[in-house]
Amino acid sequence: GSLCTGADCLRLCVDDVSAGSSTEFPDRLSLMEMRLQAQDDEITLLKSSLADALRKLRLHEQQIPLLKQQLIAGKTPMWSTLTLYGYLLPVMPSLSLQDALPEGVPLMEEDLIKETPEEDDNEEEREKEQGWCSLVEESIKPTMVRSLQQQQSKSSDEGQGSAPHTPTSSSPAPPKEAVCSPHGQSIKMFIRGRPITMYIPSNIQNYEELRMDFPTEKLDLDWVYGYRGRDCRGNLYVLPSGEAVYFIACVVVLYHVTNRTQRHYRKHTDCVRCLAIHPDKVLVASGQTAGVDKDGKPLQPFVHIWDSTTLVTLQQIGLGTFERGVGSVAFSNDAGTFLCVIDESNEHMLSVWDWKKNTMVLEVKSTTEAVFAVEFSPADTSNIITCGKSHVYFWTQSAGTLTKKQGIFGKYKKPKFIMCFVFSLTGDVLTGDSEGNILTWGKSTFQIMKQTRAHEGSVFTLCILQGGALLSGGGKDRRIIRWSADLAPERECEIPEKFGAVRTIANVDGEELLVGTTRNAILRGTFSDGFVAIVQGHVDEMWGLATHPSQNLFLTCGNDKQACLWNAEDHSLGWCTHLEESGLCADFSPNGSVVSIGLSTGRWLVLDVQTREVVCDLTDGNEQLSVMRYSPDGSFLAVGSHDNFIYIYSVMEGGRRYTRFGKCTGHSSFITHLDWSKDGKYIMSNSGDYEILYCKSVKDREWASYTCVLGFHVMGVWLEGSDGTDINALCRSHSEKVVAVADDFCKVHLFQYPCPKPKAPSHRYDGHGSHVTNVRFTHIDSHLLSLGGKDTCILQWRVKGGGTGDSREHPTLSFPLSSSIGSSEQGSQREKETV
C-alpha cells in the first residue's frame, strides 16, 4: 500500500480522536500513536534498504577495475549476478573473489544467483551453477521493543529477477501444495503476503497428509524469579501462614520464607500493580494494569479479591470502570466490607466498593497528580487518606458523597512528594516525604503537629509495629530506622548498596523483617544480625539466556549490565557479575566450564563458570551482538552480529583460548538466530530481513539445536494473523519432541516437533507481563526457562508428560566452515555445497 507521511498520520489521529467520545480519548490517542510509530518504522526500513542498495552498488563499482584486468589478461570470468529488489546486477566474478582470499580460507558467498554465461560450453560447470538458488524475503523485526536497524522488504522468485511483490495479506497464508523443483519438493509460506520457500526433507513423501496435534508434554509453573520493587509501593506482606506475598509480571507469589516453597496466583491478564491484605489476613486484593491483545485492542484493568489459602478468586470488580490501570487498593478496617480503589486515569478516580456485592458505593475525582497510597482510617471507615505528589488529602464520606480537605503545611516547607503514610496507635497520621521528614498530622485538625528529621533523601516507607513503634526506610541513605512511639530513634542499620534503596518493609514477628528494595530484591533479617537476600532479580529488560549442558544451571543477562548464574534445582542465585555494557546473548561451552556473553557494542566476554573470571575479552565490529553459539564438539564458536556478519572462532584449551577462523558474509541484514549442524560443519541462521538461501545438499541435514524462528520444521508455530514480528525466540527440546516459542504478546507456547504445517495447535501459557524475549530447556528437558522483557521476570516451568518427534531439521541459511568442505582439487576454482 501507499506510505503515509507523519503529517498525514497526525491528521488521521486528530480526525479519529475528535470523532470519539471524550472518555475514549486516551485509549484512541494511544492507538493512533502506535500507528504513527509504525509508519515511522516503515520509513526507516525504506531508508535502510536504499542505503544497503547504494553500498552494494559502490562495492560492485570498485570491483570493475579488477574485472577489466582479468579480461585484459585473457581470463574468462565466471559471471555472477545479484538479485536486488527484483533486478539482476552484475557482481565481481567468483574467480576473482576466491583469488582474493588468504590461502586455506573458504569463500563465504554473498546472496548470489549464479548464472553460466552463454559463451561457456562447459556443461559440467553449467550444472554446478544451476544448483544454486536464492530467496530474498520479507523484512521481519524480532520485536517492536528492541531498537533495531531494519532493512526494507524484498523478494525474488526461485532465483529469477522479478518485479517487487505487492503484499496481499497481513497473515501467514496456508502453504500451497508441494511442488517439485531441481532441489526436491518445496512449499511456500507467506508472511505479510511475501512468499518464503521451504524445501521438504527427503524422508517426507506426503506433506499434505501430515497431521499436527497438541504435544503430549505440558508445562506447570514451578518457580518465579524476581520481585517488582523498582516502581511499585506497598507490595510486600507477610501472612500468618509464614508466606510472603508479593508480585512480579502477572503473577502474585506466595513464598514460604522458612520452607522456601512457592505458590502462585495467576488469574491476572496483565501486570499486577498493587496489593492489599484483608483484616482477616487471609483474603487478598490485587489490581492490575490495562493491556492490549495481539490485535492491539485495549484490555480493561480490574481488581481480584481471592483466598490466599485456596487461591480461589472470590470476586472481580471494576471491569469497564477503571482506566489504564489500578494504582492503589485498600480494605476497610472494620470487617473488610469495603474496598477503596484508585485508578490511573488522568483524574485518578477514587471509588469505594462493597466488594462482596460487586457494587460501587461511590466514585469521585481524586487529583490530576500522581497518587502513591490510599488507606481507610482504622478508627472510622468513613474517613480515607490519600497521598502523592504535592498532596495529602483527608476524605470524609457522608450522604453517599466524599469530600476532601487538603493537609495544611503552614510554617513547614511543602515537600514535592508525600511518599507514604501510616496511622499511629493514637489515630494520628504519620507521613514520610521527599525531604526526608516524618510529619505527624492531627487526626481532626488536618494540620502538622510535629516534624521529625529522619533520612537523607526521601522516606520511602513507614511500618507500624505492635506496641506503637515505627520503622522507616530511606531512599538515598538506604537506612532502616526503628523509632519509639514518640518518634525517638532507637536502632538503625543500612542495607548494602547493591540492593538499592528501601522500597517497603514487612514485619514478620517484631524482630525479623522483610525488606523490599528498588533493585528488585527482598531481604530477610534483623537489626542485630543484618540482612540477606532471599529473592533477587534483574532490574531492566533481559534478552540473554543460556542453559548449562550438564547441570541444572542457567545464565541470564540484560540491559541492567548484570550477568547472573542461577541454580534451577534449589532456585538460588549462584553469582552475579557486573558487565560494562548490556548483555544481549549467551551460550555455555559444551564442556560447561565457560560461558560466552555477547554485549551491545560488539564486544564479547568468556567467563569461567566457577570463578566468574574473564578468561577472554574480544570485539567483533562495533554493533550489538545478537547470538553466541558453540559447535556441538566445542571446537568452534559462532558470533552473530548486527553488522550482518557471523564471526567464526576456533576454540582451544577447553574454551579458554580463541582465534578467528573466518567470517560468514551471506546476510544483508542483522543476524537474529543461528544453529550448528550435528557434525559441526554447517550453520543455519536467520537475519533481520529473512534473506534465505537454500540448496539441495542441506535440506536433510540434522541440527544440533533448533532456535531459528524460520525453517521447514517450525513453519507451524507462526500464528494466523502474524506479521512476522510476533515470535522473538524458539527452542527445540533436547529430546526433539517439542518446541517452545516466546511471542510478543506475553505468551509462551508449546508445540509438537516437528511442526511443519500452519495453524498447528499448541498449549499456551500466561504469566509474563511483557514481550517474552527468550526460552530455553534445561539439559535433560525437565524444565523450561522463559524471560520477560520489560517485566524483568524469569519463569521456570516444569515439563510434564512425553511424546515423539523427528530430529532432522531444515536450514534457512548455511555456510561451510571447513576448508575441506565442498573443495575441489583446484583451490581457486572450488565450488561450495552451500552458501
Buried (B, 14 or more C-beta within 10 A) or exposed (E): EEEBEEEEBBEBBEEBBEEEEEEBEBBBBBBBEEBBEBBEBBEBBBEBBEEBBEEBEEEBEEBEEBBEEBEEEEBEBBBBBBBBBBBBBEBBBBBBBBEEBEEEEBBBBBBBBBBBEEEBEEEEBBEBBEBBBBBBBBBBBBBBBBEBBBBBBBBBBBBEBEEBBEBEEEBBBEBEEBEEEEBBBBBBBBBBBBBBBBBBBEEBEEBEEBEBEBBEBBBEBBBBBBBBBBEBBBBBBBBEBEBBBBBBBBBBBBBBBEEEEBBBBBBBBBBBBBBBBBBEEBBBBBBBBBBBEBEEEBBBBBBBBBBBEEBEEBBBBBEEBBBBBBBBBBBBBEEBBBBBBBBBBEEBBBBBBBBBEEEBBEBBEBBEEBBBBBBBBBEBBBBBBBBBBBBBBBBBBEEEEBEBEEBEBEEBEEBEBBBBBBBBEEBBBBBBBBBBBBBBBEBEEBEBEBBBEBBEBBBBBBBBBEEEBBBBBBBEBBBBBBBEBEBEBEEBBBBBEEBBBBBBBBBBEEEBBBBBBBBBBBBBBBBEEEBEBBBBBBBBBBBBBBBBBEBBBBBBBBBBBBBBBBBBEEBBBBBBBEBEBBBBBBBBBBBBBBBBBBBBBBBBBBBBBEEBEEBBEBEBBEBBBBBBBBBBBBBBBBBBBBBBBBBBBEBEEEBBEBEEBBBBBBBBBBBBBBBBBBBBBBBBBBBBBBBBBBBBBBBBBBBBBBBBBBBBBBBBBBBEEBBBBBBBBBBBBBBBBBBBBBBBBBBBBBBBBBBBBBEBBBBBBBBBBBBBBBBBBBBEBBBBBBBBBBBBBBBBBEBEEEBEBBBBBBBBBBBBBBBEBBBEEEBEEBBBBBB
